[in-house]
Amino acid sequence: MWSSVLLAAEPLVPPPGYFAPVHQQHPSPFTCPAFPMPYTGALRFTSKYQGSDAARATLNLTAEQDFRQQTQSITRLEQLTSQLTTRFMRSGNAQTLNCLLTGLNQWAQADALSSLQTNYMGRSERKWALATLSSNWLRLRFSSSHPLAGHITQQQQIDAWLGRLADLVVQDWGSLPLQRINNHSYWAAWAVMSSAVVTNRRDLFEWATGRWQIAASQTDAQGMLPNELRRRQRALSYHNYALEPLVMIARFAAANQVRLPLRPLRQLSQNVIDGIQNATPFQKASGYAQLPLRLPQDVVWLLPYCTLLPCTDQQRHWLDAAALQQNRRLGGDLGALYLHEQKNENVHRNE
């Protein structure tokens, strides 16, 4: 059993790395990049697997190009949010912060990404964007340097917008039948979890940990996820992709003294790391030869993971290389957030 009881008086918090101070360096020349116009249209986009069968494993290059064109403004917002957050945390340049806040506030005031006219890809895009926005925003909200202290109105507007998007993500992904709950639902849960900490909302926090419990129950005796095995040649890739939000949810739960059963996570992670060296188990389980992962960028989840569970030598092999990578949807600079912590202590080893 796992416990999700939180004391009402205790505010939700992120892991320790989010409290890091802003580095103060001599300002370098900075020109604020143009933010895209807020996206307020219908969230109905083309699937890059259009024309594929139920496995959704065959990429349609034309459809993918259409999807990227349709979502380019949202993608650009994600990129700028992550890049400028990292740049500001490393430099302390007030111009960088003002640029970021102005751009985000334009989207918040427009209530962007909140359309109720959606399809599956539109709902997917909303939760991916929210994961990026909330997880990077947390670095500014919780830094011990209090960089938002002089920007209270903008902070409140952005906080409120992220909370509204989180409610929509819960609505989008909260009523799926068990057989349809897969990595998309886990990503929705991570987006909601990070937003829960931004807004200090326990209802969102509880929803996210509930999705995590479902994911843990879906892991089979071999430590695999049947709904990801259905992705045929992409089974290994999608197991790895599912791990990213699951690790983040578990790490944020631990930061708030909520103990989740980590054995399924350990089994799943070891299968993926083993699969990098030898994908035969995934080939046998799915019936298809596997596409390789992109290393080290696809294993950045190891950074928070190794603060939850003791890492094997094989897993630690990738840590330093992974720390140099950026993953905007997990919070950007995971090396800055987790590398020091995992090398000095393991905060939560509930098997």
Summary of the structure (lengths in Angstrom):
residues: 351
radius of gyration: 19.5
end to end distance: 11.3
largest distance: 57.0
contacts: 1187
relative contact order: 0.13
helix: 60%
strand: 2%
